[in-house]
Amino acid sequence: MAKIPRIQEGLINSIVPEVFGPQKDPEWMNNMILRLGRENPILSAFIISANKKYGKEAAAVGLLVYKIIESQIHANEVRDLFET
């Protein structure tokens, strides 16, 4: 069974500006929900439900955690390419 990766120090610092920084994409949340709907529809439905029930902040946290985990998986794959 695949494990959720351990998030490495510094990874979050590279993602947060994309979402909350001065250069942030105002459509980040909507774009993430659309992409998540294609890649993981069950999780997308859950995030949309959280948005309706608890507000945009709850949905944003869920999307951000997904993005962080996704980014760590990608970083691990790149590291593994260079280690072999």
PyMOL Python script that loads the backbone (N, CA, C, O; Angstrom):
from pymol import cmd

cmd.read_pdbstr("""\
ATOM      1  N   MET A   1       0.843  -1.182   0.000  1.00  0.00           N
ATOM      2  CA  MET A   1       0.000   0.000   0.000  1.00  0.00           C
ATOM      3  C   MET A   1       0.890   1.248   0.000  1.00  0.00           C
ATOM      4  O   MET A   1       1.857   1.335   0.757  1.00  0.00           O
ATOM      5  N   ALA A   2       0.555   2.184  -0.839  1.00  0.00           N
ATOM      6  CA  ALA A   2       1.320   3.434  -0.906  1.00  0.00           C
ATOM      7  C   ALA A   2       1.106   4.245   0.369  1.00  0.00           C
ATOM      8  O   ALA A   2       0.018   4.272   0.945  1.00  0.00           O
ATOM      9  N   LYS A   3       2.166   4.892   0.778  1.00  0.00           N
ATOM     10  CA  LYS A   3       2.096   5.733   1.974  1.00  0.00           C
ATOM     11  C   LYS A   3       1.999   7.197   1.562  1.00  0.00           C
ATOM     12  O   LYS A   3       2.495   7.599   0.510  1.00  0.00           O
ATOM     13  N   ILE A   4       1.358   7.972   2.402  1.00  0.00           N
ATOM     14  CA  ILE A   4       1.380   9.426   2.214  1.00  0.00           C
ATOM     15  C   ILE A   4       2.805   9.864   2.516  1.00  0.00           C
ATOM     16  O   ILE A   4       3.365   9.485   3.545  1.00  0.00           O
ATOM     17  N   PRO A   5       3.396  10.656   1.635  1.00  0.00           N
ATOM     18  CA  PRO A   5       4.809  11.017   1.845  1.00  0.00           C
ATOM     19  C   PRO A   5       4.984  11.960   3.027  1.00  0.00           C
ATOM     20  O   PRO A   5       4.100  12.743   3.372  1.00  0.00           O
ATOM     21  N   ARG A   6       6.145  11.852   3.625  1.00  0.00           N
ATOM     22  CA  ARG A   6       6.530  12.788   4.683  1.00  0.00           C
ATOM     23  C   ARG A   6       6.905  14.095   4.001  1.00  0.00           C
ATOM     24  O   ARG A   6       7.734  14.107   3.091  1.00  0.00           O
ATOM     25  N   ILE A   7       6.303  15.187   4.433  1.00  0.00           N
ATOM     26  CA  ILE A   7       6.535  16.494   3.817  1.00  0.00           C
ATOM     27  C   ILE A   7       7.880  17.031   4.289  1.00  0.00           C
ATOM     28  O   ILE A   7       8.154  17.106   5.487  1.00  0.00           O
ATOM     29  N   GLN A   8       8.707  17.401   3.325  1.00  0.00           N
ATOM     30  CA  GLN A   8      10.045  17.894   3.623  1.00  0.00           C
ATOM     31  C   GLN A   8      10.013  19.388   3.965  1.00  0.00           C
ATOM     32  O   GLN A   8       9.195  20.155   3.459  1.00  0.00           O
ATOM     33  N   GLU A   9      10.932  19.754   4.837  1.00  0.00           N
ATOM     34  CA  GLU A   9      11.057  21.154   5.235  1.00  0.00           C
ATOM     35  C   GLU A   9      11.313  22.015   4.002  1.00  0.00           C
ATOM     36  O   GLU A   9      12.103  21.641   3.135  1.00  0.00           O
ATOM     37  N   GLY A  10      10.674  23.121   3.925  1.00  0.00           N
ATOM     38  CA  GLY A  10      10.849  24.047   2.809  1.00  0.00           C
ATOM     39  C   GLY A  10       9.829  23.886   1.702  1.00  0.00           C
ATOM     40  O   GLY A  10       9.607  24.821   0.932  1.00  0.00           O
ATOM     41  N   LEU A  11       9.203  22.727   1.601  1.00  0.00           N
ATOM     42  CA  LEU A  11       8.244  22.512   0.518  1.00  0.00           C
ATOM     43  C   LEU A  11       7.047  23.462   0.651  1.00  0.00           C
ATOM     44  O   LEU A  11       6.613  24.068  -0.329  1.00  0.00           O
ATOM     45  N   ILE A  12       6.532  23.582   1.851  1.00  0.00           N
ATOM     46  CA  ILE A  12       5.367  24.446   2.065  1.00  0.00           C
ATOM     47  C   ILE A  12       5.707  25.886   1.711  1.00  0.00           C
ATOM     48  O   ILE A  12       4.889  26.603   1.134  1.00  0.00           O
ATOM     49  N   ASN A  13       6.926  26.308   2.062  1.00  0.00           N
ATOM     50  CA  ASN A  13       7.342  27.678   1.758  1.00  0.00           C
ATOM     51  C   ASN A  13       7.363  27.963   0.267  1.00  0.00           C
ATOM     52  O   ASN A  13       7.211  29.112  -0.147  1.00  0.00           O
ATOM     53  N   SER A  14       7.549  26.930  -0.541  1.00  0.00           N
ATOM     54  CA  SER A  14       7.556  27.142  -1.987  1.00  0.00           C
ATOM     55  C   SER A  14       6.145  27.153  -2.575  1.00  0.00           C
ATOM     56  O   SER A  14       5.944  27.638  -3.689  1.00  0.00           O
ATOM     57  N   ILE A  15       5.176  26.628  -1.845  1.00  0.00           N
ATOM     58  CA  ILE A  15       3.804  26.541  -2.354  1.00  0.00           C
ATOM     59  C   ILE A  15       2.940  27.711  -1.878  1.00  0.00           C
ATOM     60  O   ILE A  15       2.130  28.231  -2.645  1.00  0.00           O
ATOM     61  N   VAL A  16       3.103  28.119  -0.646  1.00  0.00           N
ATOM     62  CA  VAL A  16       2.254  29.159  -0.068  1.00  0.00           C
ATOM     63  C   VAL A  16       2.232  30.446  -0.889  1.00  0.00           C
ATOM     64  O   VAL A  16       1.155  31.016  -1.061  1.00  0.00           O
ATOM     65  N   PRO A  17       3.363  30.935  -1.406  1.00  0.00           N
ATOM     66  CA  PRO A  17       3.295  32.165  -2.220  1.00  0.00           C
ATOM     67  C   PRO A  17       2.422  32.012  -3.470  1.00  0.00           C
ATOM     68  O   PRO A  17       1.770  32.963  -3.901  1.00  0.00           O
ATOM     69  N   GLU A  18       2.417  30.811  -4.043  1.00  0.00           N
ATOM     70  CA  GLU A  18       1.581  30.550  -5.217  1.00  0.00           C
ATOM     71  C   GLU A  18       0.099  30.723  -4.888  1.00  0.00           C
ATOM     72  O   GLU A  18      -0.696  31.124  -5.738  1.00  0.00           O
ATOM     73  N   VAL A  19      -0.254  30.416  -3.653  1.00  0.00           N
ATOM     74  CA  VAL A  19      -1.659  30.434  -3.245  1.00  0.00           C
ATOM     75  C   VAL A  19      -2.037  31.742  -2.553  1.00  0.00           C
ATOM     76  O   VAL A  19      -3.110  32.290  -2.806  1.00  0.00           O
ATOM     77  N   PHE A  20      -1.167  32.239  -1.689  1.00  0.00           N
ATOM     78  CA  PHE A  20      -1.510  33.393  -0.862  1.00  0.00           C
ATOM     79  C   PHE A  20      -0.653  34.627  -1.089  1.00  0.00           C
ATOM     80  O   PHE A  20      -0.981  35.702  -0.588  1.00  0.00           O
ATOM     81  N   GLY A  21       0.437  34.495  -1.834  1.00  0.00           N
ATOM     82  CA  GLY A  21       1.385  35.592  -1.998  1.00  0.00           C
ATOM     83  C   GLY A  21       0.902  36.683  -2.929  1.00  0.00           C
ATOM     84  O   GLY A  21      -0.193  36.597  -3.484  1.00  0.00           O
ATOM     85  N   PRO A  22       1.721  37.712  -3.100  1.00  0.00           N
ATOM     86  CA  PRO A  22       1.330  38.851  -3.937  1.00  0.00           C
ATOM     87  C   PRO A  22       1.157  38.485  -5.415  1.00  0.00           C
ATOM     88  O   PRO A  22       0.451  39.179  -6.147  1.00  0.00           O
ATOM     89  N   GLN A  23       1.800  37.396  -5.856  1.00  0.00           N
ATOM     90  CA  GLN A  23       1.671  36.966  -7.250  1.00  0.00           C
ATOM     91  C   GLN A  23       0.638  35.855  -7.403  1.00  0.00           C
ATOM     92  O   GLN A  23       0.603  35.170  -8.425  1.00  0.00           O
ATOM     93  N   LYS A  24      -0.197  35.680  -6.391  1.00  0.00           N
ATOM     94  CA  LYS A  24      -1.136  34.553  -6.405  1.00  0.00           C
ATOM     95  C   LYS A  24      -2.099  34.627  -7.591  1.00  0.00           C
ATOM     96  O   LYS A  24      -2.407  35.701  -8.107  1.00  0.00           O
ATOM     97  N   ASP A  25      -2.544  33.484  -7.988  1.00  0.00           N
ATOM     98  CA  ASP A  25      -3.537  33.361  -9.051  1.00  0.00           C
ATOM     99  C   ASP A  25      -4.915  33.489  -8.415  1.00  0.00           C
ATOM    100  O   ASP A  25      -5.274  32.647  -7.592  1.00  0.00           O
ATOM    101  N   PRO A  26      -5.707  34.514  -8.764  1.00  0.00           N
ATOM    102  CA  PRO A  26      -7.022  34.685  -8.141  1.00  0.00           C
ATOM    103  C   PRO A  26      -7.976  33.527  -8.439  1.00  0.00           C
ATOM    104  O   PRO A  26      -8.983  33.354  -7.752  1.00  0.00           O
ATOM    105  N   GLU A  27      -7.660  32.747  -9.449  1.00  0.00           N
ATOM    106  CA  GLU A  27      -8.504  31.602  -9.805  1.00  0.00           C
ATOM    107  C   GLU A  27      -7.913  30.277  -9.325  1.00  0.00           C
ATOM    108  O   GLU A  27      -8.366  29.212  -9.744  1.00  0.00           O
ATOM    109  N   TRP A  28      -6.903  30.334  -8.448  1.00  0.00           N
ATOM    110  CA  TRP A  28      -6.236  29.119  -7.993  1.00  0.00           C
ATOM    111  C   TRP A  28      -7.223  28.107  -7.438  1.00  0.00           C
ATOM    112  O   TRP A  28      -7.194  26.937  -7.816  1.00  0.00           O
ATOM    113  N   MET A  29      -8.085  28.544  -6.555  1.00  0.00           N
ATOM    114  CA  MET A  29      -9.013  27.624  -5.905  1.00  0.00           C
ATOM    115  C   MET A  29      -9.960  26.989  -6.932  1.00  0.00           C
ATOM    116  O   MET A  29     -10.160  25.775  -6.923  1.00  0.00           O
ATOM    117  N   ASN A  30     -10.530  27.793  -7.797  1.00  0.00           N
ATOM    118  CA  ASN A  30     -11.438  27.253  -8.817  1.00  0.00           C
ATOM    119  C   ASN A  30     -10.705  26.308  -9.765  1.00  0.00           C
ATOM    120  O   ASN A  30     -11.234  25.257 -10.129  1.00  0.00           O
ATOM    121  N   ASN A  31      -9.491  26.677 -10.164  1.00  0.00           N
ATOM    122  CA  ASN A  31      -8.705  25.819 -11.048  1.00  0.00           C
ATOM    123  C   ASN A  31      -8.353  24.493 -10.373  1.00  0.00           C
ATOM    124  O   ASN A  31      -8.389  23.442 -11.013  1.00  0.00           O
ATOM    125  N   MET A  32      -8.016  24.540  -9.099  1.00  0.00           N
ATOM    126  CA  MET A  32      -7.701  23.312  -8.363  1.00  0.00           C
ATOM    127  C   MET A  32      -8.937  22.411  -8.253  1.00  0.00           C
ATOM    128  O   MET A  32      -8.833  21.194  -8.407  1.00  0.00           O
ATOM    129  N   ILE A  33     -10.103  23.006  -7.988  1.00  0.00           N
ATOM    130  CA  ILE A  33     -11.331  22.208  -7.884  1.00  0.00           C
ATOM    131  C   ILE A  33     -11.652  21.555  -9.227  1.00  0.00           C
ATOM    132  O   ILE A  33     -12.054  20.393  -9.272  1.00  0.00           O
ATOM    133  N   LEU A  34     -11.477  22.295 -10.313  1.00  0.00           N
ATOM    134  CA  LEU A  34     -11.720  21.720 -11.640  1.00  0.00           C
ATOM    135  C   LEU A  34     -10.750  20.577 -11.930  1.00  0.00           C
ATOM    136  O   LEU A  34     -11.158  19.517 -12.404  1.00  0.00           O
ATOM    137  N   ARG A  35      -9.472  20.793 -11.647  1.00  0.00           N
ATOM    138  CA  ARG A  35      -8.474  19.750 -11.883  1.00  0.00           C
ATOM    139  C   ARG A  35      -8.728  18.543 -10.997  1.00  0.00           C
ATOM    140  O   ARG A  35      -8.632  17.400 -11.444  1.00  0.00           O
ATOM    141  N   LEU A  36      -9.052  18.804  -9.743  1.00  0.00           N
ATOM    142  CA  LEU A  36      -9.339  17.720  -8.814  1.00  0.00           C
ATOM    143  C   LEU A  36     -10.572  16.933  -9.271  1.00  0.00           C
ATOM    144  O   LEU A  36     -10.638  15.716  -9.099  1.00  0.00           O
ATOM    145  N   GLY A  37     -11.543  17.636  -9.851  1.00  0.00           N
ATOM    146  CA  GLY A  37     -12.735  16.964 -10.367  1.00  0.00           C
ATOM    147  C   GLY A  37     -12.390  15.959 -11.456  1.00  0.00           C
ATOM    148  O   GLY A  37     -13.034  14.915 -11.564  1.00  0.00           O
ATOM    149  N   ARG A  38     -11.382  16.263 -12.260  1.00  0.00           N
ATOM    150  CA  ARG A  38     -10.941  15.336 -13.314  1.00  0.00           C
ATOM    151  C   ARG A  38     -10.096  14.201 -12.735  1.00  0.00           C
ATOM    152  O   ARG A  38     -10.225  13.052 -13.156  1.00  0.00           O
ATOM    153  N   GLU A  39      -9.238  14.521 -11.779  1.00  0.00           N
ATOM    154  CA  GLU A  39      -8.276  13.557 -11.268  1.00  0.00           C
ATOM    155  C   GLU A  39      -8.801  12.717 -10.111  1.00  0.00           C
ATOM    156  O   GLU A  39      -8.417  11.558  -9.957  1.00  0.00           O
ATOM    157  N   ASN A  40      -9.666  13.293  -9.307  1.00  0.00           N
ATOM    158  CA  ASN A  40     -10.129  12.623  -8.092  1.00  0.00           C
ATOM    159  C   ASN A  40     -11.535  13.131  -7.744  1.00  0.00           C
ATOM    160  O   ASN A  40     -11.692  13.920  -6.812  1.00  0.00           O
ATOM    161  N   PRO A  41     -12.557  12.684  -8.488  1.00  0.00           N
ATOM    162  CA  PRO A  41     -13.900  13.245  -8.333  1.00  0.00           C
ATOM    163  C   PRO A  41     -14.512  13.094  -6.946  1.00  0.00           C
ATOM    164  O   PRO A  41     -15.266  13.968  -6.516  1.00  0.00           O
ATOM    165  N   ILE A  42     -14.212  12.019  -6.239  1.00  0.00           N
ATOM    166  CA  ILE A  42     -14.773  11.829  -4.899  1.00  0.00           C
ATOM    167  C   ILE A  42     -14.221  12.893  -3.953  1.00  0.00           C
ATOM    168  O   ILE A  42     -14.969  13.506  -3.191  1.00  0.00           O
ATOM    169  N   LEU A  43     -12.918  13.104  -4.007  1.00  0.00           N
ATOM    170  CA  LEU A  43     -12.303  14.129  -3.159  1.00  0.00           C
ATOM    171  C   LEU A  43     -12.789  15.516  -3.556  1.00  0.00           C
ATOM    172  O   LEU A  43     -13.007  16.369  -2.695  1.00  0.00           O
ATOM    173  N   SER A  44     -12.959  15.744  -4.845  1.00  0.00           N
ATOM    174  CA  SER A  44     -13.479  17.026  -5.323  1.00  0.00           C
ATOM    175  C   SER A  44     -14.875  17.294  -4.756  1.00  0.00           C
ATOM    176  O   SER A  44     -15.166  18.403  -4.307  1.00  0.00           O
ATOM    177  N   ALA A  45     -15.721  16.288  -4.779  1.00  0.00           N
ATOM    178  CA  ALA A  45     -17.083  16.442  -4.238  1.00  0.00           C
ATOM    179  C   ALA A  45     -17.039  16.764  -2.751  1.00  0.00           C
ATOM    180  O   ALA A  45     -17.833  17.568  -2.262  1.00  0.00           O
ATOM    181  N   PHE A  46     -16.116  16.142  -2.035  1.00  0.00           N
ATOM    182  CA  PHE A  46     -15.963  16.415  -0.607  1.00  0.00           C
ATOM    183  C   PHE A  46     -15.531  17.862  -0.371  1.00  0.00           C
ATOM    184  O   PHE A  46     -16.065  18.537   0.510  1.00  0.00           O
ATOM    185  N   ILE A  47     -14.568  18.337  -1.157  1.00  0.00           N
ATOM    186  CA  ILE A  47     -14.087  19.725  -1.023  1.00  0.00           C
ATOM    187  C   ILE A  47     -15.214  20.707  -1.350  1.00  0.00           C
ATOM    188  O   ILE A  47     -15.384  21.708  -0.654  1.00  0.00           O
ATOM    189  N   ILE A  48     -15.974  20.431  -2.391  1.00  0.00           N
ATOM    190  CA  ILE A  48     -17.097  21.302  -2.761  1.00  0.00           C
ATOM    191  C   ILE A  48     -18.131  21.323  -1.643  1.00  0.00           C
ATOM    192  O   ILE A  48     -18.680  22.376  -1.318  1.00  0.00           O
ATOM    193  N   SER A  49     -18.393  20.167  -1.058  1.00  0.00           N
ATOM    194  CA  SER A  49     -19.334  20.082   0.056  1.00  0.00           C
ATOM    195  C   SER A  49     -18.820  20.878   1.262  1.00  0.00           C
ATOM    196  O   SER A  49     -19.590  21.586   1.911  1.00  0.00           O
ATOM    197  N   ALA A  50     -17.527  20.762   1.559  1.00  0.00           N
ATOM    198  CA  ALA A  50     -16.941  21.527   2.667  1.00  0.00           C
ATOM    199  C   ALA A  50     -17.060  23.019   2.404  1.00  0.00           C
ATOM    200  O   ALA A  50     -17.318  23.799   3.320  1.00  0.00           O
ATOM    201  N   ASN A  51     -16.872  23.412   1.151  1.00  0.00           N
ATOM    202  CA  ASN A  51     -16.999  24.822   0.774  1.00  0.00           C
ATOM    203  C   ASN A  51     -18.419  25.320   1.061  1.00  0.00           C
ATOM    204  O   ASN A  51     -18.606  26.396   1.629  1.00  0.00           O
ATOM    205  N   LYS A  52     -19.397  24.537   0.668  1.00  0.00           N
ATOM    206  CA  LYS A  52     -20.798  24.940   0.882  1.00  0.00           C
ATOM    207  C   LYS A  52     -21.168  24.952   2.354  1.00  0.00           C
ATOM    208  O   LYS A  52     -21.871  25.852   2.814  1.00  0.00           O
ATOM    209  N   LYS A  53     -20.696  23.954   3.095  1.00  0.00           N
ATOM    210  CA  LYS A  53     -21.095  23.818   4.496  1.00  0.00           C
ATOM    211  C   LYS A  53     -20.291  24.707   5.443  1.00  0.00           C
ATOM    212  O   LYS A  53     -20.850  25.292   6.370  1.00  0.00           O
ATOM    213  N   TYR A  54     -18.955  24.812   5.206  1.00  0.00           N
ATOM    214  CA  TYR A  54     -18.092  25.504   6.156  1.00  0.00           C
ATOM    215  C   TYR A  54     -17.429  26.760   5.608  1.00  0.00           C
ATOM    216  O   TYR A  54     -16.831  27.527   6.363  1.00  0.00           O
ATOM    217  N   GLY A  55     -17.533  26.974   4.302  1.00  0.00           N
ATOM    218  CA  GLY A  55     -16.978  28.184   3.727  1.00  0.00           C
ATOM    219  C   GLY A  55     -15.708  27.954   2.938  1.00  0.00           C
ATOM    220  O   GLY A  55     -15.116  26.874   2.942  1.00  0.00           O
ATOM    221  N   LYS A  56     -15.322  29.009   2.269  1.00  0.00           N
ATOM    222  CA  LYS A  56     -14.173  28.985   1.359  1.00  0.00           C
ATOM    223  C   LYS A  56     -12.873  28.609   2.068  1.00  0.00           C
ATOM    224  O   LYS A  56     -12.015  27.946   1.485  1.00  0.00           O
ATOM    225  N   GLU A  57     -12.729  29.031   3.318  1.00  0.00           N
ATOM    226  CA  GLU A  57     -11.491  28.756   4.051  1.00  0.00           C
ATOM    227  C   GLU A  57     -11.301  27.259   4.258  1.00  0.00           C
ATOM    228  O   GLU A  57     -10.189  26.751   4.115  1.00  0.00           O
ATOM    229  N   ALA A  58     -12.374  26.549   4.593  1.00  0.00           N
ATOM    230  CA  ALA A  58     -12.278  25.101   4.793  1.00  0.00           C
ATOM    231  C   ALA A  58     -11.886  24.413   3.491  1.00  0.00           C
ATOM    232  O   ALA A  58     -11.042  23.517   3.489  1.00  0.00           O
ATOM    233  N   ALA A  59     -12.485  24.823   2.405  1.00  0.00           N
ATOM    234  CA  ALA A  59     -12.149  24.239   1.105  1.00  0.00           C
ATOM    235  C   ALA A  59     -10.715  24.563   0.734  1.00  0.00           C
ATOM    236  O   ALA A  59     -10.003  23.708   0.206  1.00  0.00           O
ATOM    237  N   ALA A  60     -10.281  25.785   1.003  1.00  0.00           N
ATOM    238  CA  ALA A  60      -8.916  26.198   0.672  1.00  0.00           C
ATOM    239  C   ALA A  60      -7.895  25.365   1.440  1.00  0.00           C
ATOM    240  O   ALA A  60      -6.863  24.991   0.884  1.00  0.00           O
ATOM    241  N   VAL A  61      -8.166  25.074   2.700  1.00  0.00           N
ATOM    242  CA  VAL A  61      -7.250  24.249   3.490  1.00  0.00           C
ATOM    243  C   VAL A  61      -7.149  22.851   2.881  1.00  0.00           C
ATOM    244  O   VAL A  61      -6.051  22.314   2.731  1.00  0.00           O
ATOM    245  N   GLY A  62      -8.288  22.265   2.533  1.00  0.00           N
ATOM    246  CA  GLY A  62      -8.277  20.944   1.908  1.00  0.00           C
ATOM    247  C   GLY A  62      -7.490  20.935   0.613  1.00  0.00           C
ATOM    248  O   GLY A  62      -6.697  20.024   0.371  1.00  0.00           O
ATOM    249  N   LEU A  63      -7.702  21.937  -0.219  1.00  0.00           N
ATOM    250  CA  LEU A  63      -6.981  22.026  -1.497  1.00  0.00           C
ATOM    251  C   LEU A  63      -5.490  22.250  -1.284  1.00  0.00           C
ATOM    252  O   LEU A  63      -4.664  21.689  -2.004  1.00  0.00           O
ATOM    253  N   LEU A  64      -5.154  23.056  -0.313  1.00  0.00           N
ATOM    254  CA  LEU A  64      -3.747  23.335  -0.032  1.00  0.00           C
ATOM    255  C   LEU A  64      -3.038  22.070   0.457  1.00  0.00           C
ATOM    256  O   LEU A  64      -1.919  21.784   0.030  1.00  0.00           O
ATOM    257  N   VAL A  65      -3.674  21.321   1.339  1.00  0.00           N
ATOM    258  CA  VAL A  65      -3.071  20.070   1.819  1.00  0.00           C
ATOM    259  C   VAL A  65      -2.888  19.099   0.651  1.00  0.00           C
ATOM    260  O   VAL A  65      -1.857  18.435   0.553  1.00  0.00           O
ATOM    261  N   TYR A  66      -3.882  19.016  -0.232  1.00  0.00           N
ATOM    262  CA  TYR A  66      -3.764  18.164  -1.412  1.00  0.00           C
ATOM    263  C   TYR A  66      -2.569  18.605  -2.264  1.00  0.00           C
ATOM    264  O   TYR A  66      -1.773  17.777  -2.706  1.00  0.00           O
ATOM    265  N   LYS A  67      -2.457  19.893  -2.485  1.00  0.00           N
ATOM    266  CA  LYS A  67      -1.364  20.445  -3.297  1.00  0.00           C
ATOM    267  C   LYS A  67      -0.003  20.156  -2.662  1.00  0.00           C
ATOM    268  O   LYS A  67       0.952  19.827  -3.366  1.00  0.00           O
ATOM    269  N   ILE A  68       0.088  20.276  -1.342  1.00  0.00           N
ATOM    270  CA  ILE A  68       1.342  20.016  -0.638  1.00  0.00           C
ATOM    271  C   ILE A  68       1.739  18.543  -0.799  1.00  0.00           C
ATOM    272  O   ILE A  68       2.891  18.242  -1.111  1.00  0.00           O
ATOM    273  N   ILE A  69       0.793  17.635  -0.589  1.00  0.00           N
ATOM    274  CA  ILE A  69       1.081  16.208  -0.728  1.00  0.00           C
ATOM    275  C   ILE A  69       1.461  15.886  -2.165  1.00  0.00           C
ATOM    276  O   ILE A  69       2.425  15.160  -2.410  1.00  0.00           O
ATOM    277  N   GLU A  70       0.708  16.425  -3.113  1.00  0.00           N
ATOM    278  CA  GLU A  70       0.995  16.214  -4.533  1.00  0.00           C
ATOM    279  C   GLU A  70       2.406  16.710  -4.881  1.00  0.00           C
ATOM    280  O   GLU A  70       3.140  16.040  -5.607  1.00  0.00           O
ATOM    281  N   SER A  71       2.771  17.860  -4.371  1.00  0.00           N
ATOM    282  CA  SER A  71       4.092  18.433  -4.649  1.00  0.00           C
ATOM    283  C   SER A  71       5.203  17.596  -4.045  1.00  0.00           C
ATOM    284  O   SER A  71       6.265  17.449  -4.650  1.00  0.00           O
ATOM    285  N   GLN A  72       4.973  17.040  -2.854  1.00  0.00           N
ATOM    286  CA  GLN A  72       5.985  16.191  -2.225  1.00  0.00           C
ATOM    287  C   GLN A  72       6.157  14.900  -3.009  1.00  0.00           C
ATOM    288  O   GLN A  72       7.281  14.424  -3.172  1.00  0.00           O
ATOM    289  N   ILE A  73       5.069  14.327  -3.495  1.00  0.00           N
ATOM    290  CA  ILE A  73       5.159  13.123  -4.329  1.00  0.00           C
ATOM    291  C   ILE A  73       6.001  13.421  -5.566  1.00  0.00           C
ATOM    292  O   ILE A  73       6.873  12.636  -5.939  1.00  0.00           O
ATOM    293  N   HIS A  74       5.733  14.554  -6.191  1.00  0.00           N
ATOM    294  CA  HIS A  74       6.506  14.944  -7.384  1.00  0.00           C
ATOM    295  C   HIS A  74       7.988  15.143  -7.041  1.00  0.00           C
ATOM    296  O   HIS A  74       8.866  14.687  -7.774  1.00  0.00           O
ATOM    297  N   ALA A  75       8.257  15.820  -5.932  1.00  0.00           N
ATOM    298  CA  ALA A  75       9.650  16.046  -5.510  1.00  0.00           C
ATOM    299  C   ALA A  75      10.348  14.711  -5.250  1.00  0.00           C
ATOM    300  O   ALA A  75      11.517  14.550  -5.602  1.00  0.00           O
ATOM    301  N   ASN A  76       9.655  13.762  -4.644  1.00  0.00           N
ATOM    302  CA  ASN A  76      10.236  12.446  -4.380  1.00  0.00           C
ATOM    303  C   ASN A  76      10.535  11.710  -5.686  1.00  0.00           C
ATOM    304  O   ASN A  76      11.570  11.054  -5.809  1.00  0.00           O
ATOM    305  N   GLU A  77       9.629  11.818  -6.662  1.00  0.00           N
ATOM    306  CA  GLU A  77       9.844  11.166  -7.954  1.00  0.00           C
ATOM    307  C   GLU A  77      11.072  11.745  -8.658  1.00  0.00           C
ATOM    308  O   GLU A  77      11.871  11.003  -9.229  1.00  0.00           O
ATOM    309  N   VAL A  78      11.218  13.060  -8.617  1.00  0.00           N
ATOM    310  CA  VAL A  78      12.376  13.714  -9.238  1.00  0.00           C
ATOM    311  C   VAL A  78      13.655  13.289  -8.521  1.00  0.00           C
ATOM    312  O   VAL A  78      14.650  12.967  -9.171  1.00  0.00           O
ATOM    313  N   ARG A  79      13.637  13.285  -7.207  1.00  0.00           N
ATOM    314  CA  ARG A  79      14.815  12.855  -6.423  1.00  0.00           C
ATOM    315  C   ARG A  79      15.191  11.421  -6.791  1.00  0.00           C
ATOM    316  O   ARG A  79      16.366  11.112  -6.989  1.00  0.00           O
ATOM    317  N   ASP A  80      14.182  10.545  -6.880  1.00  0.00           N
ATOM    318  CA  ASP A  80      14.457   9.143  -7.216  1.00  0.00           C
ATOM    319  C   ASP A  80      15.072   9.002  -8.603  1.00  0.00           C
ATOM    320  O   ASP A  80      15.896   8.114  -8.818  1.00  0.00           O
ATOM    321  N   LEU A  81      14.693   9.850  -9.539  1.00  0.00           N
ATOM    322  CA  LEU A  81      15.281   9.805 -10.879  1.00  0.00           C
ATOM    323  C   LEU A  81      16.778  10.066 -10.842  1.00  0.00           C
ATOM    324  O   LEU A  81      17.549   9.427 -11.558  1.00  0.00           O
ATOM    325  N   PHE A  82      17.178  11.004 -10.007  1.00  0.00           N
ATOM    326  CA  PHE A  82      18.584  11.384  -9.942  1.00  0.00           C
ATOM    327  C   PHE A  82      19.410  10.462  -9.051  1.00  0.00           C
ATOM    328  O   PHE A  82      20.637  10.447  -9.144  1.00  0.00           O
ATOM    329  N   GLU A  83      18.749   9.698  -8.192  1.00  0.00           N
ATOM    330  CA  GLU A  83      19.481   8.792  -7.301  1.00  0.00           C
ATOM    331  C   GLU A  83      19.775   7.456  -7.974  1.00  0.00           C
ATOM    332  O   GLU A  83      20.664   6.729  -7.530  1.00  0.00           O
ATOM    333  N   THR A  84      19.050   7.121  -9.027  1.00  0.00           N
ATOM    334  CA  THR A  84      19.267   5.816  -9.653  1.00  0.00           C
ATOM    335  C   THR A  84      20.134   5.908 -10.871  1.00  0.00           C
ATOM    336  O   THR A  84      20.409   4.893 -11.511  1.00  0.00           O
TER     337      THR A  84
END
""", "prot")
cmd.dss("prot")
cmd.show_as("cartoon", "prot")
cmd.util.cbc("prot")
cmd.orient("prot")
